[in-house]
Amino acid sequence: MTNPTDLTRLTAAKMADGLAAGEFNSEQLTQAHLDRIARLNPTLNAFLLVDAEGALATARDIDARRAAGEQLHRLAGVPVAVKDIACTEGLPTTAGSRTLQGWVPPYDATIVTRLREAGLPILGKTNMDEFAMGSSTEHSAYGPTRNPWDTDRIPGGSGGGSSAAVAAFLAPLAIGSDTGGSIRQPAAVTGTVGAKPTYGGVSRYGIIALASSLDQIGPCARTVEDAALLHEVIGGHDPMDSTSIEAPVPAVLEASATRDLAGTRVGIVTELTGEGYQAGVQARFDEAVELLRARGAEIVEVSCPHFRYAMAAYYLILPSEASSNLARYDAMRYGLRVGPDDVASPSAEQVMAASRDAGFGDEVKRRIILGTYALSSGYYDAYYGQAQKVRTLIARDFEAAFEQADVLISPTAPTTAFKIGDKTEDPMAMYLNDIATIPANLAGIPGLSLPSGVADEDGLPVGLQVLAPATQDQRMYAVGAALEAALVEQWGGPVLDRAPEVEATEVSA
């Protein structure tokens, strides 16, 4: 049998092959990950909850069914982690917030149901910025997650727990949610792969809403092929979600086998490169462009002039929708309930105010205030209405760009991982980390981030983003897989092989 330590370093596809060949079983594979989580999670804080009993029960069931000769899903028996934004029946779900502490959903989100039906043991729930608001996982009520490459640095956000778990070999696969880049930006700064499918391509039923017109669920993995495998498990129409696309899941796994890009037109978005991007980030991007050209791609430059307004529009639309969605946590219907300390018989309004003050963190309060103001009488047209018009212009920019190119590329994030605490007092600096990922959410198109190397100045991972037209997710997987193969060949192995081993020393939150 393979050494249990080595099992955690296999790709999900190789784990699936090993299970099918009988080289090891799912219980051994799951236990190897649980052992690593027990050793390293006190340092990384990637998991908020570990369900060892449930994961091992699923693994043993899959082993028994496989031994009986039952036809199983290819990923059956391969463990997975789930961002704590998805409802899980019988397991606490907090969305990284104190206001939901101790809440146990009575049902599963559709994606969780699909993971269970496919036979993937769920290792636990991963840490995240509160209600997915943030770019660093420092806004979790349960302490920050730390980057496996350097535990003094952030793992991106809001899905830093999922990306850190995958990067540190605590889980081969994880589920993330991407409202403005919360799958792709964490992937970029941890040296992993993250995909945001087309809006509506994966069900949001049972996902705790942040901004309903922007939220999208997607896969986190260590290779493009692994991301495609998980995408095909969770994707597809769901009648429980009115925004779900009634169409088959794109053939993303087949696309991930692509190696030849002859004739593929790859567009470089002028507005998403150059000034403002860290030198090492830009250098790895430029090298990747040359690799794409060497693989037969035709490189063209495209301009999307309204992208300059994307950040401003996003930070009107998102807080507006968030303020509406989070109104339900009023201490009467949902969430934490506390009374004011200095009032003997408080009114309902006083209990609501005290509960929301105690339950929400600073970033959530900031965005609720922004959104409530933007939606208020007399200001709706001036702010929210104008932002929606900008959103339309950005979508038209993409349409024009995709007439010139099959896919678009850019660096995923302007910098590598910054140090924990560096930007918590400067929200605008934090928001700028998502400058390259936000336009895709505004337009509802798919995007994928894959490692493009490490920056010379700090040795930290850098990501490259591939964007495709809506419902054409397979294009980004094809280009991503071909580029990944070229980069791995050039490096002599995956970029995660260069990451230092995490030391199992407890770090205070």
C-alpha positions, -999 to +999 in steps of 0.1 A: +000+000+000+011+036-007+025+054+024-004+073+040+016+105+039+020+102+001-018+096-004-026+132+005-002+145-022-019+127-051-042+146-074-079+138-071-078+121-104-050+098-093-068+091-060-098+080-081-077+058-102-060+043-072-093+035-056-106+019-087-075-002-090-076-013-054-042+002-045-058+017-014-094+022-001-114+052+007-111+047+045-073+048+043-074+078+020-099+097+042-080+088+074-048+101+059-064+135+053-080+136+087-046+128+103-031+157+084-059+180+094-055+171+130-018+180+128-019+212+108-053+228+112-043+243+146-017+263+127-037+271+095-073+274+108-085+263+074-114+242+089-140+255+112-155+220+117-141+186+110-166+157+106-143+127+110-171+103+119-193+113+090-164+113+065-152+078+076-187+064+075-191+075+039-157+061+031-165+027+046-198+026+027-181+034-006-155+007+001-182-018+008-201-009-023-170-010-045-161-044-030-196-056-039-190-047-075-213-017-077-208+009-104-197+041-087-190+077-097-154+082-106-148+104-076-166+081-052-144+078-021-123+109-028-126+133+001-138+169-002-141+200+020-170+224+018-170+261+024-190+270+055-214+290+033-233+258+022-260+243+043-252+208+056-279+188+073-269+179+108-237+199+107-233+234+120-231+262+093-219+296+103-209+315+071-180+327+093-203+348+114-210+350+151-247+356+143-251+320+130-229+303+156-244+270+167-270+269+139-275+234+124-294+234+091-323+209+087-314+203+050-285+200+025-277+225-002-281+210-036-243+209-041-239+190-009-267+165-019-248+160-052-215+154-034-232+128-011-249+111-041-215+108-059-200+093-027-174+119-018-166+118+020-171+154+034-141+161+056-157+193+072-165+230+067-138+255+058-132+290+071-143+321+053-147+358+056-180+366+074-209+361+049-181+360+022-173+397+026-135+401+023-104+393+003-082+378+030-102+355+054-093+380+082-130+389+086-140+355+099-155+357+134-134+326+142-100+340+134-080+342+102-069+314+080-031+313+073-014+308+040+005+274+038+033+291+019+039+316+047+017+315+078+022+352+084+003+359+052-033+357+041-047+329+019-070+352+000-107+356+006-134+350+011-126+313+005-092+313+021-101+282+042-109+261+011-078+272-008-055+268+022-069+233+028-062+223-008-028+239-009-017+223+023-029+188+013-056+187+039-081+180+012-077+172-025-109+191-035-130+218-019-161+238-026-159+276-028-182+305-036-172+334-059-191+368-056-163+390-068-133+366-070-136+346-038-125+313-055-101+327-080-081+352-059-075+327-031-064+302-057-039+327-071-022+334-038-020+298-026-008+282-059-040+263-065-067+261-092-101+277-087-130+280-111-161+303-111-186+286-135-211+306-156-237+323-134-265+298-129-243+268-140-242+255-104-272+256-080-272+282-053-301+265-034-290+261+002-261+286-001-263+315+024-268+345+001-244+374+000-253+392-033-278+371-052-271+384-087-233+379-083-229+347-061-216+316-078-205+282-064-174+265-079-146+240-074-112+244-057-085+219-067-048+215-074-050+208-111-073+219-139-085+183-145-094+180-108-114+212-109-132+199-140-140+166-123-156+184-093-174+209-116-192+181-133-203+166-100-219+198-087-230+214-120-263+212-138-299+223-136-317+225-103-354+232-102-350+245-066-329+275-080-349+298-103-316+312-117-303+277-126-295+273-163-316+246-180-288+231-201-264+202-197-231+208-179-205+219-204-180+192-213-153+206-190-136+173-182-131+165-218-118+200-224-093+196-196-075+170-217-066+197-243-029+203-250-029+219-285-041+254-288-035+258-325-059+285-339-073+295-305-075+333-302-064+344-267-071+381-258-051+401-234-073+426-216-053+459-217-071+473-187-061+443-165-024+444-169+006+468-165+004+497-140-006+487-105+005+450-109+034+437-088+065+432-110+067+395-103+030+390-111+034+409-144+066+389-153+050+355-148+020+367-168+042+378-197+060+345-197+027+326-198+016+346-228+047+334-247+040+298-237+005+301-250+019+315-282+044+286-284+014+262-280-002+276-311-025+303-297-030+335-315-025+364-291-045+396-296-049+427-275-084+438-265-097+468-247-126+469-223-129+506-215-157+504-190-137+481-167-124+512-150-158+516-134-162+480-124-150+484-089-172+513-081-203+496-096-195+464-077-193+482-044-227+497-049-244+465-062-229+441-037-236+461-005-272+469-018-280+432-023-261+422+009-281+447+030-313+432+017-302+396+022-289+401+057-320+419+069-334+385+078-308+382+107-329+403+130-329+382+161-367+376+156-366+351+127-329+341+124-296+345+141-282+355+174-304+372+200-291+394+228-306+423+247-291+456+255-272+456+288-287+488+302-324+483+294-347+463+317-375+457+293-361+463+258-383+468+228-381+446+197-361+473+179-336+475+208-331+437+208-326+438+170-300+466+173-281+449+201-282+415+184-270+428+150-243+448+168-231+417+187-235+393+158-220+412+128-183+422+124-170+455+112-169+447+074-204+433+074-217+465+092-198+487+068-214+471+037-249+470+053-246+507+059-234+514+023-261+492+008-289+506+028-279+542+019-276+533-018-311+518-018-327+545+002-355+568-011-340+596-033-307+579-038-317+546-055-315+560-091-284+580-084-264+550-070-278+515-075-295+524-108-264+540-122-243+510-111-266+486-129-262+507-161-224+504-157-229+467-153-246+466-187-217+485-203-192+460-188-212+431-203-211+448-237-173+452-233-171+415-229-193+408-259-171+430-281-139+414-267-152+379-274-158+388-310-120+392-313-109+364-290-121+329-279-109+335-243-095+365-224-066+363-199-051+385-172-032+382-139-058+369-113-047+393-086-024+424-088-002+412-059+010+381-042-003+373-007+001+402+017+008+399+054-020+394+079-031+428+092-015+449+065-048+460+049-074+455+076-075+493+084-077+503+047-108+487+031-101+503-003-067+487-005-083+454+004-110+458-023-084+465-050-072+429-047-103+418-066-099+444-094-092+417-121-119+392-110-149+415-104-158+422-140-166+385-146-191+384-118-208+416-130-212+400-165-220+365-152-193+348-173-170+320-162-134+324-150-106+301-139-074+308-121-043+286-123-008+290-110+016+308-134+047+305-111+062+324-082+072+360-080+109+367-080+107+393-052+090+372-025+089+336-038+051+335-034+026+320-060+011+340-088-022+332-106-033+337-142-070+341-150-088+327-180-122+341-189-147+327-214-182+337-227-212+327-207-220+289-209-187+283-227-169+271-196-151+244-215-131+270-233-114+282-201-107+246-191-091+239-224-068+269-224-061+265-187-052+228-191-029+234-221-011+262-202-008+242-170+008+213-190+033+237-205+042+253-172+045+220-153+068+207-181+089+239-178+091+238-140+096+200-138+066+196-115+036+214-100+042+248-084+030+234-050+061+212-049+080+244-041+059+253-011+076+248+023+061+221+046+038+237+071+052+235+107+027+220+131+030+247+157-001+264+171-004+300+161-027+323+181-055+339+162 
